[in-house]
Amino acid sequence: MMVALTVLGGVGLFLLGMSLMTDGLKIAAGTALRDILAAGTRTRLRGLASGIVLTGIVQSSSAVTVAAIGFVNAGLMTLAQAAWVIFGTNVGTTMTGWLVAVIGIKFDVGALSLPFIGLGMLVSLFGRARPRIAGTGQALAGFGAFFLGVGVLRDAFAGLVPAIAGLQLGETGFLGTVAFLGMGMLLTVLTQSSSAALAVALTASAGGGLPLHLAAVFIVGANVGTTSTALVVASGATPAAKRVAAAHIAFNLVTGVVALLFLSLLVPLAANLARMLDPAAGDVMTLTIFHTLFNLLGVVLMWPLAPSLMPRLERMFVSIEEEIGRPRHLDMTLVETPVLAARALILELERMMAMSFDLARQSILAGAGHRPDRAREHGVLRLGRAIRSFITRLQRTPLGGDAIATLIDVIRAIQHLEEMAVEASRVAEDAVPVRPPEWHSLYQAVAAALTMPAADEPDDVSRLDTLGQEVEGAYERLKSHLLNAAAAGRDSLEATEAALQRARRVRRIAQSALKADRRIGRWRPDPATPSLQAGEP
């Protein structure tokens, strides 16, 4: 019982040290994590290196993973880029094993850790006014607590070596392998730290009581157990976070299965490499190298698999916003043929216009206080960004006069449709009662403006002009009615101002709709002519 409590205390010290070290290093590093992620993920190799380096700096794969997910959610990083950062964090976590093997086992960690704790706390206390200095002190104290925990674990397991040896674990066979795999996974799930499970395995094997191959299986289990953290993060998270978590789980599962299948080859290879580095190396160094080897093997395996894995992940956990925001007519192969690219842009814009019109009608006609459809609003805005990205690629090719004229109208139409989507959500949030007939007149005029032209209907400028005049007339009548009611004392000034604001927003929606329709209508093909032709300037 005393040994079990000592092991529990050692794991607690280890986790406390890891937490202090991670938080302190993140504060001391400042914006370095974000800066490296932003600049270092353009290629798979650079993303992998960024994950390794950042995990080594902050000593937390979770912190790097959360930052990568944030970049994906913000649209600053693709899933593939984030995935390679995550793969790099798996390799970066092996640094904990090297710290334990090189320093924690070989040196008197008690003499090493206590000065670090004392110095770190002094720096943290006297550097409160400067966050980076305080963070450095916190990291030093965490570094000391980390090694103090390793020392407690090492001493606890040293007393258990005779008892462990008497169990003859090396003769347990397949059941022993399954048991230690499960224990590694369980300990990682309970502590939410594969580093803690790794430290337990390394310190338990330091005295030779735990057979090498079972300790290796335990470490594989700990590595696979980190998928529980990904599952926790993914539950209730955004679709982007779920896909990144799925990539993390895929890497760990593939790596774990391959490590178990080739355990009889990897462990002797790790032992030979350990003896090459240090002829007197023991099981701890062998296990550390084994841990590094099979994580590197996972990277090698994922290198050819990633190109086919990422498109599959992109199709998983798709939200309404993403479904709306994915272009259906734009293909990067079209940029080499500007005429076809321009036609695809018009088709995509008509799709964006139909969704924007539908969103605006829903918000206006549903009545005051209607809950805004944020998912559809963000989907329209997302589609606008995707169309802009296509235009940027198209601008790199030589463009003729018609293509340039088309792009001018396309860019302005995107802006009008985005303004509509934003205003529609604001109108939906208004809590303005709609009573007088004048409101209904305005709504009818706006509803007509938000009606998509028929597919075989050519551009009709006079129709748009008439719709615009009807909207303006209905708005002026409503405004006059509201102001007269306020002047006569029938309505309060606050209610009148709120109603006028709603009316202005509804009018702006109609104006944006008509402007977008006019821009896009210039490039709609004549029903009798299949080719794309410019209309009236």
C-alpha positions in Angstrom: 0.0 0.0 0.0 2.8 2.4 0.9 4.6 1.7 -2.4 1.3 2.3 -4.4 0.8 5.6 -2.6 4.4 6.6 -3.3 3.9 5.7 -7.0 0.7 7.8 -7.0 2.5 10.7 -5.4 5.4 10.4 -8.0 2.9 10.5 -10.9 1.2 13.5 -9.3 4.6 15.4 -8.9 5.5 14.5 -12.5 2.1 15.8 -13.9 2.4 18.9 -11.7 5.9 19.6 -13.1 4.7 19.0 -16.6 1.8 21.4 -16.1 4.0 24.1 -14.6 6.6 23.7 -17.2 4.1 23.8 -20.1 2.3 26.9 -18.9 5.5 28.7 -18.1 7.1 27.9 -21.4 4.0 29.1 -23.3 4.1 32.4 -21.4 7.9 32.7 -21.9 7.6 31.9 -25.6 5.0 34.6 -26.2 3.7 34.6 -29.7 6.4 32.3 -31.0 4.0 29.3 -31.1 1.6 31.2 -33.4 4.3 32.8 -35.5 6.0 29.4 -36.2 2.7 27.8 -37.0 1.8 30.6 -39.4 5.1 30.6 -41.2 6.2 27.0 -40.9 3.4 24.9 -42.4 3.6 25.6 -46.1 4.9 22.1 -46.9 4.5 18.7 -45.2 8.1 18.6 -44.1 8.0 22.1 -42.6 4.7 21.3 -40.8 6.2 18.2 -39.4 9.3 20.1 -38.2 7.1 22.8 -36.7 5.2 20.2 -34.7 8.4 18.6 -33.4 10.0 21.9 -32.5 7.0 23.5 -30.8 6.2 20.4 -28.8 9.9 20.4 -27.6 9.6 24.1 -26.7 6.4 24.0 -24.7 6.6 20.3 -23.7 2.9 19.8 -24.5 1.5 18.2 -27.6 -2.0 19.3 -26.5 -1.1 23.0 -26.5 0.3 22.7 -30.1 -2.7 20.7 -31.2 -5.2 23.2 -29.8 -3.3 26.0 -31.6 -3.3 24.1 -34.8 -7.1 23.5 -34.5 -7.6 27.2 -33.9 -5.7 28.1 -37.1 -7.9 25.6 -39.0 -11.1 27.1 -37.6 -9.9 30.5 -38.6 -9.2 29.4 -42.1 -5.4 30.2 -41.7 -4.4 26.5 -42.1 -5.7 23.6 -44.1 -6.5 20.2 -42.6 -3.4 18.7 -44.3 -1.1 21.4 -42.8 -2.6 20.9 -39.4 -2.3 17.1 -39.7 1.4 17.2 -40.3 1.9 19.5 -37.3 0.0 16.9 -35.2 2.2 14.1 -36.6 5.2 16.2 -35.6 3.8 16.6 -32.0 3.9 12.8 -31.7 7.6 12.8 -32.5 8.1 15.8 -30.2 6.7 14.1 -27.2 9.6 11.6 -27.3 11.7 14.4 -25.8 10.2 13.6 -22.4 11.6 10.1 -22.6 15.0 11.5 -23.5 14.9 13.8 -20.5 14.1 11.0 -18.2 16.6 8.6 -19.7 19.6 11.0 -20.0 19.0 13.1 -16.8 16.3 11.6 -14.6 17.8 8.1 -14.3 21.5 8.8 -14.4 21.8 11.7 -12.0 20.8 12.5 -8.5 17.5 14.2 -9.4 16.9 15.2 -5.8 20.0 17.4 -5.8 19.0 18.7 -9.3 15.3 19.3 -8.8 15.1 21.2 -5.5 17.4 24.1 -6.6 15.4 24.4 -9.8 12.1 24.6 -7.8 13.6 27.2 -5.5 15.2 29.3 -8.2 12.1 29.1 -10.4 9.8 30.3 -7.7 12.1 33.2 -6.8 12.3 34.3 -10.5 8.5 33.9 -10.8 7.8 36.0 -7.6 10.2 38.8 -8.4 9.3 38.9 -12.1 5.6 39.3 -11.8 5.6 42.7 -13.5 7.1 41.0 -16.6 5.1 38.0 -17.8 7.9 36.4 -19.8 10.3 36.4 -16.9 7.6 35.1 -14.6 6.8 32.4 -17.1 10.5 31.4 -17.3 10.5 31.1 -13.5 7.4 29.0 -13.6 9.0 26.7 -16.2 12.1 26.3 -14.1 10.0 25.3 -11.1 8.1 22.9 -13.2 11.3 21.4 -14.5 12.4 20.8 -10.9 9.0 19.2 -10.0 9.2 17.1 -13.1 12.5 15.5 -12.1 11.4 15.3 -8.5 8.5 13.1 -9.6 10.8 11.0 -11.7 13.0 10.5 -8.7 10.1 9.4 -6.5 8.9 7.0 -9.2 12.4 5.5 -9.6 12.9 4.9 -5.9 9.4 3.4 -5.6 10.0 0.9 -8.4 13.4 0.1 -7.1 11.9 -1.4 -4.0 9.5 -3.4 -6.2 12.1 -5.0 -8.4 12.4 -8.3 -6.4 8.6 -8.7 -6.3 8.2 -7.9 -10.0 11.0 -10.4 -10.8 9.2 -13.1 -8.8 6.1 -12.8 -10.9 8.1 -14.1 -13.9 6.3 -11.6 -16.2 8.6 -12.6 -19.1 6.7 -16.0 -19.3 3.2 -14.6 -19.5 3.1 -14.8 -23.3 0.2 -13.3 -25.3 -2.0 -12.5 -22.3 0.9 -10.6 -20.7 1.3 -8.6 -23.9 -2.4 -7.7 -24.0 -2.4 -6.9 -20.3 0.5 -4.4 -20.5 -0.9 -2.9 -23.7 -4.2 -2.3 -21.8 -2.4 -0.9 -18.7 -0.4 1.6 -20.9 -3.7 2.8 -22.5 -5.5 2.9 -19.2 -2.8 4.9 -17.4 -2.8 7.4 -20.2 -6.5 7.8 -20.2 -6.6 8.3 -16.4 -3.7 10.8 -16.4 -4.5 12.3 -19.8 -0.7 12.3 -20.3 1.3 9.7 -22.3 4.4 11.3 -20.8 3.3 10.2 -17.3 2.8 6.6 -18.6 6.2 6.7 -20.4 7.9 7.9 -17.2 6.3 5.0 -15.2 7.5 2.5 -17.8 11.1 3.9 -17.9 11.5 4.1 -14.1 9.9 0.6 -13.7 12.4 -0.9 -16.1 15.4 1.0 -14.7 16.2 -1.8 -12.2 15.6 -4.6 -14.7 12.6 -6.0 -12.9 10.2 -5.3 -15.8 11.0 -7.3 -19.0 12.1 -5.2 -21.9 9.4 -6.3 -24.4 6.6 -5.8 -21.9 7.8 -2.3 -21.1 7.9 -1.7 -24.9 4.3 -2.9 -25.2 3.3 -0.7 -22.3 4.8 2.3 -24.1 2.9 1.4 -27.3 -0.3 1.3 -25.2 0.4 4.7 -23.8 0.9 6.1 -27.3 -2.4 4.6 -28.5 -4.1 5.9 -25.3 -3.5 9.5 -26.3 -6.3 9.1 -28.8 -8.7 9.4 -25.8 -7.5 13.0 -25.4 -8.4 13.6 -29.1 -11.8 12.0 -28.6 -12.5 14.3 -25.6 -11.4 17.4 -27.6 -13.5 16.3 -30.6 -16.7 15.7 -28.7 -18.9 18.8 -29.2 -16.1 20.6 -31.1 -16.2 22.2 -34.5 -16.1 20.0 -37.7 -12.5 21.2 -38.3 -11.5 20.1 -34.8 -13.1 16.7 -35.3 -11.2 16.2 -38.5 -7.9 17.1 -36.9 -8.7 14.8 -34.0 -9.5 12.0 -36.6 -6.1 12.5 -38.2 -4.4 12.3 -34.8 -6.3 9.1 -34.0 -5.4 7.6 -37.4 -1.7 8.3 -36.9 -1.6 6.8 -33.4 -3.6 3.7 -34.4 -1.5 3.0 -37.5 1.7 3.6 -35.5 0.6 1.4 -32.6 -0.5 -1.5 -34.9 2.8 -1.4 -36.8 4.9 -1.2 -33.7 3.2 -4.3 -32.2 3.5 -6.2 -35.5 7.2 -5.4 -35.7 8.0 -5.4 -32.0 10.5 -8.3 -32.3 12.5 -6.3 -34.9 12.2 -2.8 -33.4 13.2 -3.7 -29.8 16.5 -5.4 -30.8 17.2 -2.5 -33.3 16.6 0.0 -30.5 19.0 -2.0 -28.2 21.7 -2.0 -30.8 21.4 1.7 -31.4 21.5 2.3 -27.6 24.7 0.3 -27.3 26.2 2.3 -30.2 25.4 5.5 -28.3 26.6 4.2 -25.0 28.1 0.7 -24.5 26.8 0.7 -20.9 23.3 1.7 -22.0 20.5 -0.2 -20.2 16.8 -0.8 -20.8 15.8 2.8 -20.2 17.9 4.1 -23.1 16.6 1.2 -25.3 13.0 2.0 -24.5 13.6 5.7 -25.2 15.0 4.9 -28.6 12.2 2.4 -29.3 9.7 5.1 -28.5 11.4 7.5 -30.9 11.8 4.8 -33.6 8.2 3.8 -33.8 6.9 7.4 -33.9 9.3 8.1 -36.7 8.1 4.9 -38.4 4.5 6.3 -38.1 5.6 9.5 -40.0 7.2 7.4 -42.7 4.0 5.3 -43.0 1.8 8.3 -43.1 3.8 10.1 -45.8 2.4 8.1 -48.7 -1.0 7.5 -47.0 -1.7 11.2 -46.3 -2.7 12.3 -49.8 -5.5 9.8 -49.9 -6.4 10.1 -46.2 -6.9 13.9 -46.2 -9.7 14.1 -48.8 -11.5 11.4 -46.9 -11.3 13.3 -43.7 -12.5 16.5 -45.5 -15.7 14.7 -46.3 -16.3 13.8 -42.6 -18.2 15.8 -40.1 -19.3 18.3 -42.7 -21.4 21.2 -41.2 -24.2 23.2 -42.9 -21.8 26.1 -43.1 -19.1 24.0 -44.9 -21.6 22.4 -47.2 -22.8 25.9 -48.3 -19.3 27.3 -48.5 -17.9 24.6 -50.7 -17.9 25.7 -54.4 -19.7 23.4 -56.7 -18.7 24.9 -60.1 -15.1 26.1 -59.5 -12.3 23.8 -60.5 -8.7 24.9 -60.4 -8.1 23.2 -63.8 -10.3 25.9 -65.4 -8.0 28.8 -64.6 -5.9 27.9 -67.7 -9.0 28.7 -69.8 -10.3 32.1 -68.7 -13.5 31.9 -70.7 -14.6 28.7 -69.0 -13.3 30.0 -65.6 -15.5 33.1 -66.0 -18.5 31.0 -66.9 -17.9 28.9 -63.7 -17.6 32.0 -61.6 -21.0 33.2 -62.9 -22.6 29.8 -62.1 -21.1 29.9 -58.6 -22.2 33.5 -58.0 -25.8 32.6 -59.0 -25.7 29.8 -56.4 -24.4 32.3 -53.8 -27.1 34.8 -54.9 -29.9 32.2 -54.5 -28.7 31.3 -51.0 -28.3 34.9 -50.0 -31.8 35.8 -51.3 -33.3 32.8 -49.5 -31.6 33.8 -46.2 -32.8 37.4 -46.6 -36.4 36.4 -47.3 -36.4 34.0 -44.3 -35.0 36.7 -42.0 -37.4 39.5 -43.2 -40.7 37.5 -43.6 -40.3 35.4 -40.4 -41.1 38.5 -38.3 -39.3 40.5 -35.6 -37.2 38.7 -33.1 -36.6 35.7 -35.4 -33.5 33.8 -34.5 -30.8 34.5 -37.1 -29.5 31.5 -39.2 -25.8 32.0 -38.4 -24.7 28.8 -40.0 -26.2 29.8 -43.4 -24.8 33.4 -43.0 -21.3 32.1 -42.3 -21.7 29.6 -45.2 -22.4 32.4 -47.6 -19.4 34.3 -46.3 -17.3 31.2 -46.6 -18.3 30.7 -50.2 -17.4 34.3 -50.9 -13.9 33.7 -49.6 -13.6 30.5 -51.7 -14.6 32.5 -54.8 -12.1 35.1 -54.0 -9.4 32.4 -53.8 -10.3 31.2 -57.2 -10.2 34.7 -58.6 -6.7 35.1 -57.1 -5.5 32.0 -59.0 -7.2 33.2 -62.2 -5.5 36.6 -62.0 -2.1 34.8 -62.5 -3.0 33.8 -66.1 -3.2 36.3 -69.0 -6.8 37.6 -69.2 -8.7 39.2 -72.1 -10.9 42.3 -71.9 -14.1 40.3 -71.4 -12.6 38.2 -68.6 -11.4 41.4 -66.8 -14.8 43.0 -67.1 -16.4 39.8 -65.8 -14.1 39.8 -62.7 -14.9 43.5 -62.0 -18.6 42.6 -61.8 -18.0 39.3 -59.9 -15.9 41.1 -57.2 -18.6 43.7 -56.7 -21.4 41.1 -56.7 -19.6 39.1 -54.0 -19.5 42.3 -51.8 -23.2 43.0 -52.3 -24.2 39.4 -51.5 -22.1 39.4 -48.3 -23.6 42.6 -47.2 -27.0 41.0 -47.7 -26.1 38.0 -45.6 -24.8 40.2 -42.7 -27.8 42.6 -42.8 -30.3 39.6 -42.9 -28.9 38.4 -39.6 -29.2 41.9 -38.1 -32.8 42.2 -39.3 -33.6 38.8 -37.7 -32.3 40.0 -34.4 -34.5 43.1 -34.4 -37.4 43.0 -31.9 -39.6 45.5 -33.7 -43.3 44.8 -33.9 -44.7 45.0 -37.5 -48.2 46.4 -37.4 -49.0 49.1 -40.0 -49.9 48.1 -43.6 -46.9 50.2 -44.8 -44.6 47.5 -43.4 -46.3 44.9 -45.5 -46.0 47.0 -48.6 -42.2 47.3 -48.0 -41.9 43.6 -47.4 -43.8 42.8 -50.6 -41.5 45.1 -52.6 -38.4 43.6 -51.1 -39.7 40.1 -51.6 -40.1 40.9 -55.3 -36.5 42.2 -55.4 -35.3 38.9 -53.7 -36.9 36.7 -56.4 -34.3 34.9 -58.5 -34.8 35.5 -62.3 -35.9 32.4 -64.3 -33.1 30.4 -65.9 -34.3 31.2 -69.4 -35.0 34.9 -68.6 -32.5 37.3 -70.2 -31.1 40.3 -68.3 -33.8 42.9 -68.1 -32.4 46.3 -66.8 -35.9 47.9 -66.8 -37.2 45.1 -64.5 -34.5 45.9 -62.0 -35.1 49.6 -62.2 -38.9 49.1 -61.6 -38.2 46.9 -58.6 -35.8 49.5 -57.2 -38.4 52.3 -57.6 -41.0 50.1 -55.8 -38.7 49.5 -52.9 -37.9 53.2 -52.6 -41.5 54.2 -52.7 -42.6 51.7 -50.1 -39.7 52.7 -47.8 -40.5 56.5 -48.1 -44.2 55.8 -47.3 -43.3 53.7 -44.3 -40.8 56.3 -43.1 -43.4 59.1 -43.4 -45.9 57.0 -41.5 -43.5 56.2 -38.6 -42.4 59.8 -38.3 -46.0 61.1 -38.3 -46.9 58.5 -35.6 -44.0 59.7 -33.4 -44.8 63.4 -33.9 -48.5 62.8 -33.0 -47.4 60.9 -29.8 -48.8 57.6 -30.9 -45.4 55.9 -30.7 -42.4 56.5 -28.5 -39.2 58.0 -30.0 -37.3 54.8 -29.0 -39.8 52.6 -30.8 -39.8 54.9 -33.9 -36.0 55.0 -34.1 -35.8 51.1 -33.8 -38.4 50.8 -36.5 -36.6 53.2 -38.8 -33.4 51.3 -38.3 -35.1 48.1 -39.3 -36.7 49.7 -42.3 -33.3 51.0 -43.4 -31.7 47.6 -43.1 -34.5 46.0 -45.1 -34.1 48.6 -47.8 -30.3 48.0 -47.8 -30.9 44.3 -48.3 -33.1 45.0 -51.4 -30.6 47.5 -52.8 -27.7 45.0 -52.4 -29.9 42.3 -54.0 -30.7 44.5 -57.0 -27.1 45.6 -57.4 -25.8 42.0 -57.3 -28.5 40.9 -59.8 -27.6 43.7 -62.1 -23.9 42.8 -61.9 -24.5 39.1 -62.5 -27.2 39.6 -65.1 -24.8 41.3 -67.5 -23.0 38.0 -67.9 -25.9 35.5 -68.0 -25.9 33.7 -71.3 -28.8 34.5 -73.6 -31.1 31.5 -73.7 -30.6 31.2 -77.5 -26.8 31.5 -77.2 -24.8 28.9 -75.2 -21.6 30.9 -75.1 -20.8 33.5 -72.4 -21.3 37.0 -73.7 -21.1 40.4 -72.1 -24.3 42.3 -71.8 -24.9 46.0 -71.6 -22.0 47.9 -69.9 
